[in-house]
Amino acid sequence: MNRMPNLKKVLDSSSIIIIYLLAALLPLSFTTLTTEFFETAKFFLLVIATLLLLVIWAIRFVTDGKLELPKTPLDIFLVLFLGVAILSTIMSATRLIAIFGSVPRMHGSLIYTSAVILLYFLIVFNIKTIKQITSVANLMIGSGVVLSIVSLLSYFKVSTPLPLVGSLSNTALYISLLIPLSLRLLIAKPTIGIFVNLIFFASLALLGNPTSWIVTLFGVVATLSVYKKVLSKLLPFLILIGGVTLILVVLSVSPSLQDKTPLGKLASGSPKEVQLPFGISWKISASAFRDAPLLGTGPSTYLYDLTQYKPIEYNQTNLWNTRLTSAHNFLLQTLAETGGLGLALILAVAVTFVLFWLKNQTLGLATAGVSFILLMALSPLSILTQTAGFIIWALAMASREKQVDYEINPRSVGVGAHPLIPTLILLPILVLIVAGFYFTSKMALGEYYHHQALNAVSKNQGLEIYNNLVAAEKQNPYVDLYRSDLAQTNFALANALATQKGPTEASPAGSLTEQDKTNIQQLLQQSIAEGRSAVAIAPRSAANWEVLASIYKQISGVSQNALQFSLDAYGRAIALDPLNPLLRLSVGGVYYQLKNYDLAVRFFDDAVSLKPDYSNALYNLAIALRDKGSYKEGIAIAERLVAQLSGKTDSEDYRLASELLSDLKTKAPATTEPITAEPVSALEKENLPKVLNLPKPESIATPEAIKK
């Protein structure tokens, strides 16, 4: 008789404990067993917690035969957004990347989006009392305090551990969301409130960036405006906290003090979070929207949008050779990845929540939820900040005084409902749970083996690298990174064998045996196969095409048509990253190797046009012009290069440029050589035996020249 009530109590308690653990551990979770230490751990914690809550939900469905679900104003928009994300994934050119993310970065993937939206509904469903809501909020504050202390210790170099979220600014962004909650502690528990807020505001002052300060300012103003009646009692506390914060900001941020005070020196030497400029990000997202207006390019595909749509001014920033995975802010990222439908639904969620906040301004969680909306508009999100924001939204909705519930009762659906209806409702949930646990375990093992391979790289253990990458690929064959790394590892092993036993000046014939030739052939075949697999998984990845092109280039000594295949792969990379000067430089290097100086000059000139201050491109262009016989043009380029490097007269680059200019002016045979994009491999030597037969390429994807 009492078994069912007891089971229900156990299920309720288990759900609350999981939510408590997630709130407490999310900011603090990290692991040294995966490729990426911080975001990956938080991703797996979120997915596992969501799946466990879903398991409990399914058990409750079976035992009760019905479920009463609280209805919130955000429900329809979040469900529709998840539907758009699924459709966007199906229509994406990089479907596997959209599902799993650009591993090891899994934030923004369909798996993550599904997990965080499911978590929202499961929290609203399981949280029943104000005490539970308060407990979750306090756990978030408590873990925020621990996170702040660890980050401050790292900032002051008191301890060696890195900040638990991977960067100091991420700590500040997370803390800025909690300010409306921490300020309420000044009223409820003044002693604890003073301590918590001093820690939080010290962290924001030292670790923060303009975005975290704007979000914090909103939280402070919005919270204090509600408590006008008790403001006089809070005034001494606020003066203390504000005074300490102001002093820390002045000492660390003021340009006149940065080189004169310890805090200033720490601030100037502290690494800054990289954020794509708004103007550039807007152009990228608008271009992606133009080509895919409804559903976008797919979740977790902004990296490919950046390479394909970045404007020319990107090359004049200090990010020119960096491929970022995030837009300037979450809204622009949503526009690019899930199109106009995705952005409209996120804006609908934001507007609905703001309207809810205007009616419930005394609710600290509602203010924190609006802080999260502000953060979405100003900054890219991390797994920590986005998950925390959804938890805050769920808690705010769970705290409403009047909730309209709706009921799922399959046993009473229509007259004479079929007994299989509960099974039909439960079956897809069970499939989701089983698939979730299965793929999560495979993803975790893949990341573990990939990390082991990276450890082996640092120890120069070639066989260990190979075996661990094979194991990683076996666990999760849908990750292009594993394939690309394995392609390069196979090539490196073949190159090492050729270096050890290939022709040398002392032994022109070398000592390669027939078995050595067979081993080199097999390794190179595997290298090319893995490189092609990486391209197949992520066909929009210019980086994958670049790796494949580099491998082809570096095996030109043992394969007849390798350089043609290299040019074709570089051409496809350029089609996906058309304004990348590094790719143009690489193609110019291949044509120079083929002694086709006209095309070498063209591509080196393209690289200079894309980035006029690119010294390497100028140097290679001058050499190609010299070898073509265009001495006058070569001298002009070399003089331009020397003038550009005139501020670094003691550098090796200046010496090489000066020697080249001297060579050109005397028109003598020069000793200077071009600076190629990749180091020359042993497998590029001309006198090696041809062990790899590549078919003759049908065509070469050579891009058009840059319009000057």
FIZA-179059 format. One record per residue (C-alpha): x, y, z; residue in one letter. Coordinates in steps of 0.25 Angstrom, whole numbers, plus 5000, padded with zeros to 4 digits. Layout:
// FIZA-179059
XYZa...
//
This chain:
// FIZA-179059
500050005000m501150105003n502150064992r501650164982m501650284991p503050244996n503550234981l502950364978k503650424990k504950364985v504850414971l504450554976d505650554985s506650494974s506150604964s506450714974i507850664978i508250654963i507850794961i508550844974y509850764969l509750834955l509550974961a510750954971a511750874962l511450944948l512451064950p513450974958l513450854948s514750824940f515550704936t516950674931t516550554924l516050624911t516550704900t515950834906e515950834921f514750934925f513650944915e513650794912t513450754927a512250854928k511650794915f511650654920f511150694934l509950764927l509650654918v509750544929i508950624939a507850654928t507850504924l507650464939l506550554941l505950504928l506050364934v505350404946i504250474938w504050344930a503950254943i502950354949r502150344936f502050194936v501750184951t500650304951d500050284938g499950434936k500850554938l500450694942e501350794935l501450944939p501251034927k502151154926t502051274916p503351224910l502951084906d502451094892i503651184888f504651094894l504050964887v503951034874l505451084875f505850944877l505050904865g505751004857v507050954862a506750814858i506250854844l507450944842s508350824846t507650744835i507850844825m509250884829s510450854819a511250804832t510150724838r511150644847l511750774852i510350824855a510050704863i511350684871f511950824870g513350864866s513950764876v514550794886p513650914886r512250854887m511550984892h510451024882g510350884876s508950814874l509250724886i509550844895y508350924891t507450804893s508050774907a507950914912v506550934907i506050804913l506750844926l505950974926y504650884926f505150784935l505550884946i504150954945v503450824946f504250774958n504450904966i503150914975k503451004987t504151144989i505051074999k505650984987q505751114978i506551184989t507451064991s507751054976v508051204976a508951204988n509651084983l509951164970m510451284979i511351184987g511951124975s512151264969g512951304982v513851184981v514051214966l514351354969s515351324980i516051224971v516051324959s516651434968l517751334973l518051304958s518051454955y519051494966f519851364963k519751314977v519351174972s519651104959t518251054956p517551114944l516251184946p515151074946l514451134934v515651144925g515751294925s515651404935l514651484927s513751364927n513751364942t513351514942a512251484932l511651374941y511751464954i511051584947s509851494945l509851464960l509851604965i508351624966p508351504975l509551534983s509051674986l507751614992r508651545003l509051685008l507551695013i507351545017a508751515023k509551645024p510851585029t510851475018i510351575008g511551675011i512551555009f511951504996v511751634990n513251684993l513751554987i512851574975f513151724972f514551704974a514551594964s513751684954l514751804957a515951724954l515551614944l514351674937g514251744923n513251844918p512151744916t512151694930s512251834936w510951874928i510251744932v510651774946t510251914946l508851874941f508751774952g509151874963v508151984958v506951894955a507151824969t507351944977l506252024970s505251914976v505751934990y505652084992k505052075005k506151995012v507252065004l507652155016s507952025024k508751965012l509552095010l510752065019p510951935012f510751984998l511752105001i512751995006l512551904994i512552014984g513752084990g514651954990v514151934976t514452074971l515852064977i516151934970l515651984957v516452114957v517752044961l517651934951s516952004939v517452144940s518552164928p519352254937s519552154948l519652024940q521152024940d521352084954k520451994963t520551844965p519051834961l519351914949g520451824945k519651704947l518451764939a519351804927s519951664927g518651584929s518151514916p516951574910k515751494904e515751504889v514451554884q514051574869l513851724866p512351754865f512451814851g513151694845i512251604852s511051674847w511551664833k511751514834i510451484841s509751564831a510351494819s510051364825a508551404827f508551454812r508951314807d508151234818a507051334823p506051234829l506951124836l508351174835g509551094833t509351004845g509750994860p511151014863s511551054849t511951204852y513451164849l513151134835y512251254833d513451334838l514451274828t513451294816q512851424819y513851504827k514051644821p515451694816i515651784828e515751654836y517151644831n517551774837q517251734851t518151654860n517151534858l517451524843w518151384845n517151334855t515851254852r514851284863l513651194866t512751304872s512151434867a512251564875h510951524883n509951414884f508851484876l509751504864l510251354865q508751314865t508451394853l509651324845a509451184850e507851164851t507451284842g506351384844g505351274850l506351244861g506651394864l505151424864a504851314874l506051354883i505551504883l504151454886a504751384898v505451504902a504251594900v503351504908t504251494919f504451644920v502951664921l502951554932f504051634939w503251764938l502151704946k503051634956n504251734958q504351694973t504751554969l506251554968g506251434959l505451514949a506451624949t507651524948a506851464936g506851604929v508351614932s508451484924f507751544912i508651664913l509851574913l509251504900m509251634893a510651684897l511551554897s511651414892p511251314902l511951194908s511351064913i511451124927l510751254925t509651194915q509351084925t509351174937a508451264929g507451154926f507451104940i507151254945i505951264935w505451124940a505551164955l504851304952a503751234945m503651124956a503451234966s502251294960r501051304970e500051254960k500351144951q499451084940v499650934939d499350844928y499250694929e499750574921i498850464924n498950354913p497950264920r496850364918s497150414904v495750394897g494750294899v495250154900g496750194898a497650084893h498550024904p499750044895l499650194896i500550204909p501550124902t501550204889l501750334897i502850274906l503650194895l504250324888p504650374902i505350234905l506050244891v506550384894l507050334908i507750214903v508350284891a508750404900g509550314909f510150234898y510650354890f511150434902t511950314907s512550304893k512850454892m513550444906a514350324902l514750394889g515250524896e515950434906y516750364895y517050494888h517550554900h518450434902q518950454888a519350604891l520050554903n520850464894a521150574885v521850644896s522750524899k523050504884n522450354884q521950334870g521350194872l520550244884e520050364877i519550274866y518950164875n518150274883n517650344871l517150214865v516450184878a515850324878a515350314864e514750174867k513950234879q513450354871n513650334856p512850464854y513950564858v514750634847d515850674857l516150524860y516250494845r517050614842s518050584854d518150444849l518450484835a519650574840q520150464849t520150364838n520950454829f521850494841a522250344843l522450324828a523350454827n524150404839a524450274832l524850344819a525750444828t526450324834q526650244822k526450334810g527550384801p528550484807t529850544802e530650434808a529750324803s529050374790p528350244788a527850234803g527550104810s526050094808l525749944807t524549884800e523849874813q524150014816d523550064803k522249974806t522150034820n522250174814i521250144804q520250094814q520450214824l520250314812l519050244807q518450244821q518850394823s518150434810i516950344814a516850404827e516950544821g515850524811r514950464823s515150594830a514750674818v513550584816a513050604831i513250754830a513250794815p513150944819r514450934827s515551014820a516550964831a516250814827n516550844812w517750924816e518250804824v517950704812l518650804802a519950814811s520050664812i519950654796y520950764795k521950694805q521850554797i522250614784s523550534784g522850394785v521650424776s521550474762q520350564762n520350604777a520550754774l519350754765q518550694776f519150794786s518750914777l517350854775d517150844791a517750984793y516751034783g515550974790r516151034803a516151174797i514751154792a514351134806l515251244812d515451334800p516151454808l517151374815n518551424811p519251294817l518551204807l518951294795r520351294800l520351134801s519851124786v520851224782g521951134788g521451014781v521451084767y522851134771y523250994774q522750954760l523551074754k522351134749n522751274753y521651344746d520551274755l521451284767a521551434765v520051444764r519751374777f520851444785f520251574779d518851524784d519351504798a519951644798v518651704793s517951634804l518851684815k519851794810p520651784823d520951634821y522451634821s522551484817n521651504805a522451624801l523751544802y523251434794n522751524783l524051594782a524751454780i523751404770a523951534762l525451524763r525451374758d524451414747k525451524743g524551644746s525651714754y525051854754k523751804760e524551714770g525351834775i524151924777a523451804786i524751784793a524951934796e523551934801r523851814810l525151874816v524352004819a523251924826q524351864834l525151984837s524651994851g525251854854k526751874848t527251764858d526351654854s526551534845e525451574836d526151714833y527451644830r526751554820l526051664814a527251744812s528051634806e526951604796l526951754792l528451754790s528251624782d527251694773l528051824771k529251744767t528451644758k529351534763a528951394766p528351404780a528551314792t527251354798t526051254797e524551274798p523951254812i522951144809t521651124817a522150994822e523450934825p524050844814v523850694817s524750574814a523650524805l523850644795e525150604791k525250584776e526150464776n525250374784l524550254778p523150274774k522350184784v520950254783l520150254770n519150364770l518150374758p518250494749k517350604754p516250634745e516350784748s516950874758i516150974766a516951094764t516251224769p516151354761e517151464765a516851564775i516351694769k517251804772k
//
